[in-house]
Amino acid sequence: EYTIVGLDTARENLTASESRIRDLDFAQEMTEFTRNQILNQAGTAMLSQANSLPQMALQLIG
């Protein structure tokens, strides 16, 4: 009887620990994904600005 109760408690603790680890991993991955999206969008905006500079220079000259 005591062994069964002890094993049930251990199983519950293990399941709870696994759940916390999975939740943490998901949050960490989502944070990294969002960070990479922001960096990607910033890089795209910088390239767009850099590509428009020669055109603006030609307009000033012409």
N, CA, C and O atoms as a CHARMM CRD file, in Angstrom:
* protein
*
  248
    1    1 GLU  N      0.83500  -1.20700   0.00000 PROA 1      0.00000
    2    1 GLU  CA     0.00000   0.00000   0.00000 PROA 1      0.00000
    3    1 GLU  C      0.87100   1.25900   0.00000 PROA 1      0.00000
    4    1 GLU  O      0.66000   2.16700  -0.80400 PROA 1      0.00000
    5    2 TYR  N      1.85500   1.30600   0.91300 PROA 2      0.00000
    6    2 TYR  CA     2.71300   2.48400   0.99100 PROA 2      0.00000
    7    2 TYR  C      3.54900   2.64400  -0.28200 PROA 2      0.00000
    8    2 TYR  O      3.81700   3.75900  -0.72800 PROA 2      0.00000
    9    3 THR  N      3.94700   1.52400  -0.84700 PROA 3      0.00000
   10    3 THR  CA     4.74100   1.56900  -2.07200 PROA 3      0.00000
   11    3 THR  C      3.92600   2.15600  -3.21500 PROA 3      0.00000
   12    3 THR  O      4.44000   2.95100  -4.00100 PROA 3      0.00000
   13    4 ILE  N      2.66600   1.77100  -3.31100 PROA 4      0.00000
   14    4 ILE  CA     1.79600   2.28100  -4.37200 PROA 4      0.00000
   15    4 ILE  C      1.59600   3.78500  -4.21400 PROA 4      0.00000
   16    4 ILE  O      1.66800   4.53100  -5.19100 PROA 4      0.00000
   17    5 VAL  N      1.34900   4.22500  -2.99600 PROA 5      0.00000
   18    5 VAL  CA     1.17100   5.66000  -2.73800 PROA 5      0.00000
   19    5 VAL  C      2.45300   6.41700  -3.08000 PROA 5      0.00000
   20    5 VAL  O      2.40700   7.48300  -3.69400 PROA 5      0.00000
   21    6 GLY  N      3.59000   5.86400  -2.68200 PROA 6      0.00000
   22    6 GLY  CA     4.87300   6.49800  -2.97900 PROA 6      0.00000
   23    6 GLY  C      5.12900   6.59200  -4.46900 PROA 6      0.00000
   24    6 GLY  O      5.61400   7.61400  -4.95300 PROA 6      0.00000
   25    7 LEU  N      4.80700   5.53000  -5.20400 PROA 7      0.00000
   26    7 LEU  CA     4.99700   5.54600  -6.65400 PROA 7      0.00000
   27    7 LEU  C      4.04100   6.52600  -7.32800 PROA 7      0.00000
   28    7 LEU  O      4.42100   7.20900  -8.28000 PROA 7      0.00000
   29    8 ASP  N      2.81400   6.59700  -6.84500 PROA 8      0.00000
   30    8 ASP  CA     1.85700   7.56400  -7.39900 PROA 8      0.00000
   31    8 ASP  C      2.33900   8.99600  -7.18100 PROA 8      0.00000
   32    8 ASP  O      2.23300   9.84100  -8.07000 PROA 8      0.00000
   33    9 THR  N      2.86300   9.25300  -5.99800 PROA 9      0.00000
   34    9 THR  CA     3.38700  10.58800  -5.69500 PROA 9      0.00000
   35    9 THR  C      4.58300  10.91100  -6.58500 PROA 9      0.00000
   36    9 THR  O      4.69400  12.01800  -7.11100 PROA 9      0.00000
   37   10 ALA  N      5.46700   9.94600  -6.74800 PROA 10     0.00000
   38   10 ALA  CA     6.63700  10.14700  -7.60500 PROA 10     0.00000
   39   10 ALA  C      6.20900  10.40400  -9.04400 PROA 10     0.00000
   40   10 ALA  O      6.78700  11.25200  -9.72400 PROA 10     0.00000
   41   11 ARG  N      5.19900   9.67300  -9.51000 PROA 11     0.00000
   42   11 ARG  CA     4.69700   9.86600 -10.87900 PROA 11     0.00000
   43   11 ARG  C      4.10800  11.26300 -11.04700 PROA 11     0.00000
   44   11 ARG  O      4.35200  11.92400 -12.05700 PROA 11     0.00000
   45   12 GLU  N      3.34000  11.70900 -10.06800 PROA 12     0.00000
   46   12 GLU  CA     2.75800  13.05100 -10.12800 PROA 12     0.00000
   47   12 GLU  C      3.84400  14.12100 -10.15500 PROA 12     0.00000
   48   12 GLU  O      3.76500  15.07600 -10.92700 PROA 12     0.00000
   49   13 ASN  N      4.84800  13.95500  -9.31500 PROA 13     0.00000
   50   13 ASN  CA     5.95100  14.92200  -9.27500 PROA 13     0.00000
   51   13 ASN  C      6.71500  14.94400 -10.59200 PROA 13     0.00000
   52   13 ASN  O      7.08400  16.01200 -11.08200 PROA 13     0.00000
   53   14 LEU  N      6.95000  13.78000 -11.15900 PROA 14     0.00000
   54   14 LEU  CA     7.65900  13.69600 -12.43100 PROA 14     0.00000
   55   14 LEU  C      6.85100  14.34300 -13.54900 PROA 14     0.00000
   56   14 LEU  O      7.40100  15.06900 -14.37700 PROA 14     0.00000
   57   15 THR  N      5.55900  14.08400 -13.57300 PROA 15     0.00000
   58   15 THR  CA     4.69000  14.68000 -14.58800 PROA 15     0.00000
   59   15 THR  C      4.66600  16.20000 -14.45700 PROA 15     0.00000
   60   15 THR  O      4.73100  16.91200 -15.46000 PROA 15     0.00000
   61   16 ALA  N      4.57500  16.69500 -13.23500 PROA 16     0.00000
   62   16 ALA  CA     4.56900  18.14700 -13.01000 PROA 16     0.00000
   63   16 ALA  C      5.89300  18.76800 -13.44500 PROA 16     0.00000
   64   16 ALA  O      5.90900  19.83600 -14.05700 PROA 16     0.00000
   65   17 SER  N      6.99700  18.10300 -13.13200 PROA 17     0.00000
   66   17 SER  CA     8.31400  18.61000 -13.52900 PROA 17     0.00000
   67   17 SER  C      8.44900  18.64100 -15.04300 PROA 17     0.00000
   68   17 SER  O      8.94800  19.61300 -15.60800 PROA 17     0.00000
   69   18 GLU  N      8.00900  17.58400 -15.69000 PROA 18     0.00000
   70   18 GLU  CA     8.07600  17.52700 -17.15600 PROA 18     0.00000
   71   18 GLU  C      7.24700  18.64600 -17.77400 PROA 18     0.00000
   72   18 GLU  O      7.67200  19.27400 -18.74400 PROA 18     0.00000
   73   19 SER  N      6.07800  18.89400 -17.22100 PROA 19     0.00000
   74   19 SER  CA     5.21400  19.95600 -17.72600 PROA 19     0.00000
   75   19 SER  C      5.88700  21.32100 -17.59900 PROA 19     0.00000
   76   19 SER  O      5.83300  22.13400 -18.52200 PROA 19     0.00000
   77   20 ARG  N      6.52200  21.56800 -16.45300 PROA 20     0.00000
   78   20 ARG  CA     7.21200  22.85000 -16.25700 PROA 20     0.00000
   79   20 ARG  C      8.36800  23.00200 -17.24000 PROA 20     0.00000
   80   20 ARG  O      8.59200  24.09000 -17.76900 PROA 20     0.00000
   81   21 ILE  N      9.09800  21.92600 -17.48600 PROA 21     0.00000
   82   21 ILE  CA    10.21900  21.97700 -18.43100 PROA 21     0.00000
   83   21 ILE  C      9.71200  22.26100 -19.83800 PROA 21     0.00000
   84   21 ILE  O     10.28600  23.08600 -20.54800 PROA 21     0.00000
   85   22 ARG  N      8.64600  21.58800 -20.24700 PROA 22     0.00000
   86   22 ARG  CA     8.08900  21.81400 -21.58200 PROA 22     0.00000
   87   22 ARG  C      7.59000  23.24800 -21.72900 PROA 22     0.00000
   88   22 ARG  O      7.82000  23.88300 -22.75800 PROA 22     0.00000
   89   23 ASP  N      6.90900  23.75900 -20.70900 PROA 23     0.00000
   90   23 ASP  CA     6.41800  25.13500 -20.76300 PROA 23     0.00000
   91   23 ASP  C      7.57400  26.11700 -20.87100 PROA 23     0.00000
   92   23 ASP  O      7.49900  27.07700 -21.63800 PROA 23     0.00000
   93   24 LEU  N      8.63600  25.89100 -20.11700 PROA 24     0.00000
   94   24 LEU  CA     9.80200  26.76200 -20.15400 PROA 24     0.00000
   95   24 LEU  C     10.44500  26.72000 -21.53000 PROA 24     0.00000
   96   24 LEU  O     10.77800  27.76700 -22.08500 PROA 24     0.00000
   97   25 ASP  N     10.62700  25.52000 -22.09300 PROA 25     0.00000
   98   25 ASP  CA    11.22500  25.38900 -23.41700 PROA 25     0.00000
   99   25 ASP  C     10.39100  26.12000 -24.46000 PROA 25     0.00000
  100   25 ASP  O     10.94100  26.78800 -25.33600 PROA 25     0.00000
  101   26 PHE  N      9.07800  26.00000 -24.37500 PROA 26     0.00000
  102   26 PHE  CA     8.20100  26.66200 -25.34000 PROA 26     0.00000
  103   26 PHE  C      8.34100  28.17500 -25.23300 PROA 26     0.00000
  104   26 PHE  O      8.44600  28.86300 -26.24800 PROA 26     0.00000
  105   27 ALA  N      8.34200  28.69600 -24.00500 PROA 27     0.00000
  106   27 ALA  CA     8.47100  30.14000 -23.81100 PROA 27     0.00000
  107   27 ALA  C      9.82000  30.63700 -24.32000 PROA 27     0.00000
  108   27 ALA  O      9.90500  31.69900 -24.93600 PROA 27     0.00000
  109   28 GLN  N     10.85500  29.87800 -24.06300 PROA 28     0.00000
  110   28 GLN  CA    12.19400  30.26100 -24.50300 PROA 28     0.00000
  111   28 GLN  C     12.27700  30.26100 -26.03300 PROA 28     0.00000
  112   28 GLN  O     12.83600  31.18600 -26.62300 PROA 28     0.00000
  113   29 GLU  N     11.73300  29.24800 -26.66400 PROA 29     0.00000
  114   29 GLU  CA    11.74900  29.17700 -28.12500 PROA 29     0.00000
  115   29 GLU  C     10.91000  30.28900 -28.74700 PROA 29     0.00000
  116   29 GLU  O     11.29100  30.85500 -29.77100 PROA 29     0.00000
  117   30 MET  N      9.77800  30.60000 -28.13800 PROA 30     0.00000
  118   30 MET  CA     8.92400  31.66400 -28.65900 PROA 30     0.00000
  119   30 MET  C      9.62400  33.01700 -28.54700 PROA 30     0.00000
  120   30 MET  O      9.50600  33.85900 -29.43800 PROA 30     0.00000
  121   31 THR  N     10.35200  33.22300 -27.45300 PROA 31     0.00000
  122   31 THR  CA    11.11600  34.45800 -27.28200 PROA 31     0.00000
  123   31 THR  C     12.19500  34.57000 -28.35200 PROA 31     0.00000
  124   31 THR  O     12.38100  35.63400 -28.94300 PROA 31     0.00000
  125   32 GLU  N     12.89600  33.48600 -28.59800 PROA 32     0.00000
  126   32 GLU  CA    13.94700  33.47900 -29.62200 PROA 32     0.00000
  127   32 GLU  C     13.35600  33.71200 -31.01200 PROA 32     0.00000
  128   32 GLU  O     13.93400  34.44400 -31.81500 PROA 32     0.00000
  129   33 PHE  N     12.21500  33.09900 -31.29900 PROA 33     0.00000
  130   33 PHE  CA    11.54700  33.28300 -32.58300 PROA 33     0.00000
  131   33 PHE  C     11.15500  34.74900 -32.78400 PROA 33     0.00000
  132   33 PHE  O     11.38000  35.31300 -33.85500 PROA 33     0.00000
  133   34 THR  N     10.57200  35.35900 -31.75800 PROA 34     0.00000
  134   34 THR  CA    10.15300  36.75900 -31.84300 PROA 34     0.00000
  135   34 THR  C     11.35800  37.66900 -32.03700 PROA 34     0.00000
  136   34 THR  O     11.30700  38.61500 -32.82300 PROA 34     0.00000
  137   35 ARG  N     12.43400  37.38600 -31.32300 PROA 35     0.00000
  138   35 ARG  CA    13.66700  38.17200 -31.46600 PROA 35     0.00000
  139   35 ARG  C     14.18700  38.10200 -32.89900 PROA 35     0.00000
  140   35 ARG  O     14.56200  39.12000 -33.48100 PROA 35     0.00000
  141   36 ASN  N     14.20800  36.90300 -33.46100 PROA 36     0.00000
  142   36 ASN  CA    14.69300  36.74100 -34.82900 PROA 36     0.00000
  143   36 ASN  C     13.78600  37.43500 -35.83800 PROA 36     0.00000
  144   36 ASN  O     14.26800  37.97200 -36.83500 PROA 36     0.00000
  145   37 GLN  N     12.48800  37.43100 -35.59300 PROA 37     0.00000
  146   37 GLN  CA    11.56900  38.14300 -36.48400 PROA 37     0.00000
  147   37 GLN  C     11.85500  39.64000 -36.47300 PROA 37     0.00000
  148   37 GLN  O     11.88200  40.28000 -37.52400 PROA 37     0.00000
  149   38 ILE  N     12.06700  40.19600 -35.28600 PROA 38     0.00000
  150   38 ILE  CA    12.35400  41.62900 -35.16900 PROA 38     0.00000
  151   38 ILE  C     13.65500  41.96900 -35.89100 PROA 38     0.00000
  152   38 ILE  O     13.72300  42.96300 -36.61400 PROA 38     0.00000
  153   39 LEU  N     14.68600  41.14700 -35.69700 PROA 39     0.00000
  154   39 LEU  CA    15.96200  41.38300 -36.37600 PROA 39     0.00000
  155   39 LEU  C     15.80900  41.28900 -37.89100 PROA 39     0.00000
  156   39 LEU  O     16.39900  42.08000 -38.62700 PROA 39     0.00000
  157   40 ASN  N     15.02700  40.33200 -38.35200 PROA 40     0.00000
  158   40 ASN  CA    14.79700  40.17000 -39.78100 PROA 40     0.00000
  159   40 ASN  C     14.08200  41.38800 -40.36000 PROA 40     0.00000
  160   40 ASN  O     14.46100  41.88500 -41.42100 PROA 40     0.00000
  161   41 GLN  N     13.05700  41.86500 -39.67400 PROA 41     0.00000
  162   41 GLN  CA    12.31200  43.03300 -40.14600 PROA 41     0.00000
  163   41 GLN  C     13.18900  44.28500 -40.14100 PROA 41     0.00000
  164   41 GLN  O     13.09900  45.11300 -41.04700 PROA 41     0.00000
  165   42 ALA  N     14.03100  44.42100 -39.12500 PROA 42     0.00000
  166   42 ALA  CA    14.94100  45.56600 -39.07100 PROA 42     0.00000
  167   42 ALA  C     15.94100  45.50700 -40.22500 PROA 42     0.00000
  168   42 ALA  O     16.24100  46.53000 -40.84000 PROA 42     0.00000
  169   43 GLY  N     16.45100  44.32700 -40.51500 PROA 43     0.00000
  170   43 GLY  CA    17.38000  44.16600 -41.63200 PROA 43     0.00000
  171   43 GLY  C     16.73000  44.48600 -42.96300 PROA 43     0.00000
  172   43 GLY  O     17.34700  45.11700 -43.82100 PROA 43     0.00000
  173   44 THR  N     15.49900  44.06000 -43.14200 PROA 44     0.00000
  174   44 THR  CA    14.76400  44.35700 -44.37500 PROA 44     0.00000
  175   44 THR  C     14.54700  45.85600 -44.52300 PROA 44     0.00000
  176   44 THR  O     14.70200  46.40200 -45.61600 PROA 44     0.00000
  177   45 ALA  N     14.19100  46.52200 -43.43700 PROA 45     0.00000
  178   45 ALA  CA    13.98700  47.97300 -43.48000 PROA 45     0.00000
  179   45 ALA  C     15.29000  48.69700 -43.81700 PROA 45     0.00000
  180   45 ALA  O     15.28400  49.66500 -44.57800 PROA 45     0.00000
  181   46 MET  N     16.41100  48.22900 -43.25300 PROA 46     0.00000
  182   46 MET  CA    17.70100  48.85500 -43.54800 PROA 46     0.00000
  183   46 MET  C     18.07900  48.67300 -45.01200 PROA 46     0.00000
  184   46 MET  O     18.58700  49.60300 -45.63800 PROA 46     0.00000
  185   47 LEU  N     17.83800  47.49200 -45.56300 PROA 47     0.00000
  186   47 LEU  CA    18.13300  47.26200 -46.98300 PROA 47     0.00000
  187   47 LEU  C     17.27000  48.13700 -47.87100 PROA 47     0.00000
  188   47 LEU  O     17.73800  48.65600 -48.88400 PROA 47     0.00000
  189   48 SER  N     16.03400  48.29700 -47.50100 PROA 48     0.00000
  190   48 SER  CA    15.13400  49.15100 -48.27100 PROA 48     0.00000
  191   48 SER  C     15.63900  50.58800 -48.28500 PROA 48     0.00000
  192   48 SER  O     15.63900  51.24400 -49.32700 PROA 48     0.00000
  193   49 GLN  N     16.06600  51.06900 -47.13100 PROA 49     0.00000
  194   49 GLN  CA    16.61400  52.42900 -47.04500 PROA 49     0.00000
  195   49 GLN  C     17.89100  52.54200 -47.88000 PROA 49     0.00000
  196   49 GLN  O     18.07200  53.51600 -48.61000 PROA 49     0.00000
  197   50 ALA  N     18.76500  51.55700 -47.77500 PROA 50     0.00000
  198   50 ALA  CA    20.02800  51.59300 -48.51100 PROA 50     0.00000
  199   50 ALA  C     19.78900  51.56100 -50.01200 PROA 50     0.00000
  200   50 ALA  O     20.51500  52.20700 -50.76700 PROA 50     0.00000
  201   51 ASN  N     18.78300  50.81900 -50.45300 PROA 51     0.00000
  202   51 ASN  CA    18.49100  50.73800 -51.88100 PROA 51     0.00000
  203   51 ASN  C     17.87100  52.02200 -52.41100 PROA 51     0.00000
  204   51 ASN  O     17.97400  52.29800 -53.60600 PROA 51     0.00000
  205   52 SER  N     17.23500  52.80500 -51.56500 PROA 52     0.00000
  206   52 SER  CA    16.59300  54.03200 -52.03700 PROA 52     0.00000
  207   52 SER  C     17.57000  55.21000 -52.07800 PROA 52     0.00000
  208   52 SER  O     17.28700  56.20800 -52.74100 PROA 52     0.00000
  209   53 LEU  N     18.69900  55.12300 -51.39300 PROA 53     0.00000
  210   53 LEU  CA    19.64900  56.23600 -51.36200 PROA 53     0.00000
  211   53 LEU  C     20.22000  56.58200 -52.74200 PROA 53     0.00000
  212   53 LEU  O     20.25300  57.76400 -53.08300 PROA 53     0.00000
  213   54 PRO  N     20.66900  55.62100 -53.55100 PROA 54     0.00000
  214   54 PRO  CA    21.18100  55.99000 -54.87900 PROA 54     0.00000
  215   54 PRO  C     20.11600  56.67500 -55.74400 PROA 54     0.00000
  216   54 PRO  O     20.42800  57.60800 -56.48300 PROA 54     0.00000
  217   55 GLN  N     18.89000  56.22800 -55.65700 PROA 55     0.00000
  218   55 GLN  CA    17.81300  56.83500 -56.43300 PROA 55     0.00000
  219   55 GLN  C     17.59900  58.28300 -55.99900 PROA 55     0.00000
  220   55 GLN  O     17.38500  59.16000 -56.83600 PROA 55     0.00000
  221   56 MET  N     17.65700  58.53300 -54.69900 PROA 56     0.00000
  222   56 MET  CA    17.49200  59.90400 -54.20200 PROA 56     0.00000
  223   56 MET  C     18.66100  60.77900 -54.64800 PROA 56     0.00000
  224   56 MET  O     18.47100  61.95300 -54.96600 PROA 56     0.00000
  225   57 ALA  N     19.86200  60.21600 -54.67100 PROA 57     0.00000
  226   57 ALA  CA    21.02900  60.97600 -55.12100 PROA 57     0.00000
  227   57 ALA  C     20.88200  61.34600 -56.58900 PROA 57     0.00000
  228   57 ALA  O     21.20600  62.46800 -56.97600 PROA 57     0.00000
  229   58 LEU  N     20.40300  60.43000 -57.40400 PROA 58     0.00000
  230   58 LEU  CA    20.18700  60.72600 -58.82300 PROA 58     0.00000
  231   58 LEU  C     19.13400  61.80900 -59.00900 PROA 58     0.00000
  232   58 LEU  O     19.26900  62.65300 -59.89500 PROA 58     0.00000
  233   59 GLN  N     18.10500  61.79900 -58.20100 PROA 59     0.00000
  234   59 GLN  CA    17.06600  62.82800 -58.29700 PROA 59     0.00000
  235   59 GLN  C     17.63500  64.19900 -57.93100 PROA 59     0.00000
  236   59 GLN  O     17.26900  65.20400 -58.54000 PROA 59     0.00000
  237   60 LEU  N     18.51900  64.24500 -56.94700 PROA 60     0.00000
  238   60 LEU  CA    19.12600  65.51800 -56.56400 PROA 60     0.00000
  239   60 LEU  C     20.03100  66.06100 -57.66600 PROA 60     0.00000
  240   60 LEU  O     20.06600  67.26500 -57.92400 PROA 60     0.00000
  241   61 ILE  N     20.76200  65.15300 -58.30900 PROA 61     0.00000
  242   61 ILE  CA    21.68100  65.56200 -59.37500 PROA 61     0.00000
  243   61 ILE  C     20.90200  65.98000 -60.61900 PROA 61     0.00000
  244   61 ILE  O     21.22300  66.98100 -61.26000 PROA 61     0.00000
  245   62 GLY  N     19.87800  65.20100 -60.94800 PROA 62     0.00000
  246   62 GLY  CA    19.12700  65.43500 -62.18100 PROA 62     0.00000
  247   62 GLY  C     18.11700  66.47400 -61.96400 PROA 62     0.00000
  248   62 GLY  O     17.37800  66.81800 -62.88600 PROA 62     0.00000
